[in-house]
């Protein structure tokens, strides 16, 4: 059974850093697309950074370019989101997600996918505030 469990959220001051983790079970992370999404209060969920299942190409939305990075630990079957230079507008619930269908998650991450990814974690709250 597929499970994704996020951790690492919390309260941080503007300019600070956090690293979120997403531990996967029931499948091998390296074999499929994986990505991070977020939803701020009153806003739609958005894809922020995702790894393609075909060629490991990474997509990151413009608002996080140069500040957020995604990485995978094969041994731990875990994906990370390193967030630096955090801004107040980064406040949101952060989710990791995966899908076994080719390119579904990658297109959804970029905002033009037809189908939502099939597997989601429960989310972790990130609050950026002084």
ZADO-1210 file (C-alpha; in nm, 4 decimals, padded with zeros to 6 digits):
<atoms>
<atom x="00.0000" y="00.0000" z="00.0000" code="UNK" pos="1"/>
<atom x="00.1325" y="00.3410" z="-00.0958" code="UNK" pos="2"/>
<atom x="00.1967" y="00.5874" z="00.1832" code="UNK" pos="3"/>
<atom x="00.3581" y="00.9291" z="00.1869" code="UNK" pos="4"/>
<atom x="00.4314" y="01.0961" z="00.5183" code="UNK" pos="5"/>
<atom x="00.5561" y="01.4536" z="00.5352" code="UNK" pos="6"/>
<atom x="00.7427" y="01.6047" z="00.8273" code="UNK" pos="7"/>
<atom x="00.9606" y="01.9019" z="00.9092" code="UNK" pos="8"/>
<atom x="00.7136" y="02.1867" z="00.8961" code="UNK" pos="9"/>
<atom x="00.6993" y="02.4584" z="01.1564" code="UNK" pos="10"/>
<atom x="00.7314" y="02.8260" z="01.2309" code="UNK" pos="11"/>
<atom x="01.0263" y="03.0139" z="01.0850" code="UNK" pos="12"/>
<atom x="01.1195" y="03.3794" z="01.0501" code="UNK" pos="13"/>
<atom x="01.1467" y="03.5463" z="00.7091" code="UNK" pos="14"/>
<atom x="01.4836" y="03.4710" z="00.5561" code="UNK" pos="15"/>
<atom x="01.5120" y="03.1434" z="00.7430" code="UNK" pos="16"/>
<atom x="01.5316" y="02.7854" z="00.6178" code="UNK" pos="17"/>
<atom x="01.3443" y="02.4616" z="00.6632" code="UNK" pos="18"/>
<atom x="01.3836" y="02.1136" z="00.5228" code="UNK" pos="19"/>
<atom x="01.0732" y="01.9069" z="00.4676" code="UNK" pos="20"/>
<atom x="01.0860" y="01.5303" z="00.4382" code="UNK" pos="21"/>
<atom x="00.8478" y="01.2938" z="00.2659" code="UNK" pos="22"/>
<atom x="00.8963" y="00.9297" z="00.3573" code="UNK" pos="23"/>
<atom x="00.7543" y="00.6879" z="00.1041" code="UNK" pos="24"/>
<atom x="00.6452" y="00.3283" z="00.1535" code="UNK" pos="25"/>
<atom x="00.4809" y="00.0697" z="-00.0684" code="UNK" pos="26"/>
<atom x="00.6791" y="00.1703" z="-00.3750" code="UNK" pos="27"/>
<atom x="01.0293" y="00.2808" z="-00.4795" code="UNK" pos="28"/>
<atom x="01.0572" y="00.6577" z="-00.5019" code="UNK" pos="29"/>
<atom x="01.3253" y="00.6523" z="-00.7693" code="UNK" pos="30"/>
<atom x="01.0959" y="00.4745" z="-01.0146" code="UNK" pos="31"/>
<atom x="00.8244" y="00.7401" z="-01.0326" code="UNK" pos="32"/>
<atom x="00.7654" y="01.1103" z="-01.0508" code="UNK" pos="33"/>
<atom x="00.7525" y="01.2870" z="-00.7175" code="UNK" pos="34"/>
<atom x="00.6756" y="01.6415" z="-00.6298" code="UNK" pos="35"/>
<atom x="00.5943" y="01.9022" z="-00.3708" code="UNK" pos="36"/>
<atom x="00.2786" y="02.1100" z="-00.3716" code="UNK" pos="37"/>
<atom x="00.1397" y="02.3698" z="-00.1380" code="UNK" pos="38"/>
<atom x="-00.1897" y="02.5320" z="-00.0521" code="UNK" pos="39"/>
<atom x="-00.2152" y="02.8651" z="00.1210" code="UNK" pos="40"/>
<atom x="-00.5362" y="02.9794" z="00.2946" code="UNK" pos="41"/>
<atom x="-00.7912" y="03.0909" z="00.0386" code="UNK" pos="42"/>
<atom x="-00.5773" y="02.9847" z="-00.2553" code="UNK" pos="43"/>
<atom x="-00.5732" y="02.6890" z="-00.4888" code="UNK" pos="44"/>
<atom x="-00.3137" y="02.4200" z="-00.4497" code="UNK" pos="45"/>
<atom x="-00.0061" y="02.4799" z="-00.6617" code="UNK" pos="46"/>
<atom x="00.2813" y="02.2666" z="-00.7768" code="UNK" pos="47"/>
<atom x="00.6111" y="02.4109" z="-00.6657" code="UNK" pos="48"/>
<atom x="00.8831" y="02.1617" z="-00.7528" code="UNK" pos="49"/>
<atom x="00.8632" y="01.8197" z="-00.9156" code="UNK" pos="50"/>
<atom x="01.0848" y="01.5526" z="-01.0679" code="UNK" pos="51"/>
<atom x="00.9854" y="01.3979" z="-01.3996" code="UNK" pos="52"/>
<atom x="00.9441" y="01.0206" z="-01.4131" code="UNK" pos="53"/>
<atom x="01.0895" y="00.9964" z="-01.7638" code="UNK" pos="54"/>
<atom x="01.4260" y="01.1705" z="-01.7477" code="UNK" pos="55"/>
<atom x="01.4486" y="01.3078" z="-01.3924" code="UNK" pos="56"/>
<atom x="01.4093" y="01.6593" z="-01.5236" code="UNK" pos="57"/>
<atom x="01.3054" y="01.8998" z="-01.2484" code="UNK" pos="58"/>
<atom x="01.0351" y="02.1626" z="-01.2781" code="UNK" pos="59"/>
<atom x="01.0141" y="02.4446" z="-01.0257" code="UNK" pos="60"/>
<atom x="00.7695" y="02.7279" z="-01.0289" code="UNK" pos="61"/>
<atom x="00.9063" y="03.0783" z="-01.0677" code="UNK" pos="62"/>
<atom x="00.8221" y="03.1876" z="-00.7129" code="UNK" pos="63"/>
<atom x="01.0640" y="02.9354" z="-00.5624" code="UNK" pos="64"/>
<atom x="01.3422" y="02.9299" z="-00.8221" code="UNK" pos="65"/>
<atom x="01.6822" y="02.9686" z="-00.6635" code="UNK" pos="66"/>
<atom x="01.5389" y="02.9218" z="-00.3128" code="UNK" pos="67"/>
<atom x="01.3892" y="02.5704" z="-00.3006" code="UNK" pos="68"/>
<atom x="01.5505" y="02.2447" z="-00.4084" code="UNK" pos="69"/>
<atom x="01.4243" y="01.8879" z="-00.4240" code="UNK" pos="70"/>
<atom x="01.6349" y="01.5815" z="-00.3597" code="UNK" pos="71"/>
<atom x="01.5869" y="01.2095" z="-00.3072" code="UNK" pos="72"/>
<atom x="01.7588" y="00.9661" z="-00.0740" code="UNK" pos="73"/>
<atom x="01.7424" y="00.6241" z="-00.2355" code="UNK" pos="74"/>
<atom x="01.8459" y="00.4356" z="00.0788" code="UNK" pos="75"/>
<atom x="01.5783" y="00.6011" z="00.2916" code="UNK" pos="76"/>
<atom x="01.3169" y="00.6110" z="00.0139" code="UNK" pos="77"/>
<atom x="01.2611" y="00.9720" z="00.1093" code="UNK" pos="78"/>
<atom x="01.2315" y="01.2958" z="-00.0839" code="UNK" pos="79"/>
<atom x="01.3295" y="01.6288" z="00.0638" code="UNK" pos="80"/>
<atom x="01.2356" y="01.9886" z="00.0037" code="UNK" pos="81"/>
<atom x="01.5058" y="02.2302" z="00.1114" code="UNK" pos="82"/>
<atom x="01.3593" y="02.5767" z="00.1501" code="UNK" pos="83"/>
<atom x="01.5895" y="02.8752" z="00.1905" code="UNK" pos="84"/>
<atom x="01.5289" y="03.2480" z="00.2064" code="UNK" pos="85"/>
<atom x="01.1722" y="03.1881" z="00.3155" code="UNK" pos="86"/>
<atom x="00.9166" y="03.4604" z="00.2647" code="UNK" pos="87"/>
<atom x="00.5869" y="03.5313" z="00.4365" code="UNK" pos="88"/>
<atom x="00.4092" y="03.4320" z="00.1166" code="UNK" pos="89"/>
<atom x="00.5569" y="03.0821" z="00.1441" code="UNK" pos="90"/>
<atom x="00.3215" y="03.0160" z="00.4336" code="UNK" pos="91"/>
<atom x="00.1068" y="02.7177" z="00.3379" code="UNK" pos="92"/>
<atom x="00.0382" y="02.3513" z="00.3951" code="UNK" pos="93"/>
<atom x="00.2969" y="02.1561" z="00.1988" code="UNK" pos="94"/>
<atom x="00.2205" y="01.8182" z="00.0444" code="UNK" pos="95"/>
<atom x="00.4252" y="01.5605" z="-00.1381" code="UNK" pos="96"/>
<atom x="00.2598" y="01.3541" z="-00.4068" code="UNK" pos="97"/>
<atom x="00.3317" y="01.0830" z="-00.6573" code="UNK" pos="98"/>
<atom x="00.1599" y="00.9071" z="-00.9429" code="UNK" pos="99"/>
<atom x="00.2460" y="00.5928" z="-01.1320" code="UNK" pos="100"/>
<atom x="00.0997" y="00.7064" z="-01.4649" code="UNK" pos="101"/>
<atom x="00.3597" y="00.8542" z="-01.6998" code="UNK" pos="102"/>
<atom x="00.3877" y="01.2343" z="-01.6868" code="UNK" pos="103"/>
<atom x="00.0599" y="01.2875" z="-01.4955" code="UNK" pos="104"/>
<atom x="00.2251" y="01.4395" z="-01.1917" code="UNK" pos="105"/>
<atom x="00.4764" y="01.6404" z="-01.3934" code="UNK" pos="106"/>
<atom x="00.2075" y="01.8053" z="-01.6046" code="UNK" pos="107"/>
<atom x="-00.0151" y="01.8657" z="-01.3020" code="UNK" pos="108"/>
<atom x="00.2780" y="02.0257" z="-01.1223" code="UNK" pos="109"/>
<atom x="00.3104" y="02.2761" z="-01.4044" code="UNK" pos="110"/>
<atom x="-00.0568" y="02.3648" z="-01.3905" code="UNK" pos="111"/>
<atom x="-00.1874" y="02.2067" z="-01.7092" code="UNK" pos="112"/>
<atom x="-00.2436" y="01.8453" z="-01.6136" code="UNK" pos="113"/>
<atom x="-00.5839" y="01.6915" z="-01.6634" code="UNK" pos="114"/>
<atom x="-00.5603" y="01.4422" z="-01.3782" code="UNK" pos="115"/>
<atom x="-00.4532" y="01.4954" z="-01.0227" code="UNK" pos="116"/>
<atom x="-00.1759" y="01.2762" z="-00.8868" code="UNK" pos="117"/>
<atom x="-00.3160" y="00.9681" z="-00.7236" code="UNK" pos="118"/>
<atom x="-00.1197" y="00.9597" z="-00.3986" code="UNK" pos="119"/>
<atom x="-00.0801" y="01.2394" z="-00.1480" code="UNK" pos="120"/>
<atom x="00.0658" y="01.2804" z="00.1958" code="UNK" pos="121"/>
<atom x="-00.1294" y="01.4361" z="00.4802" code="UNK" pos="122"/>
<atom x="00.0537" y="01.7671" z="00.4566" code="UNK" pos="123"/>
<atom x="00.2738" y="01.9669" z="00.6908" code="UNK" pos="124"/>
<atom x="00.2205" y="02.3283" z="00.7896" code="UNK" pos="125"/>
<atom x="00.4894" y="02.5857" z="00.7162" code="UNK" pos="126"/>
<atom x="00.4406" y="02.9283" z="00.8690" code="UNK" pos="127"/>
<atom x="00.6765" y="03.2123" z="00.7886" code="UNK" pos="128"/>
<atom x="00.6291" y="03.4981" z="01.0296" code="UNK" pos="129"/>
<atom x="00.8274" y="03.7460" z="01.2325" code="UNK" pos="130"/>
</atoms>
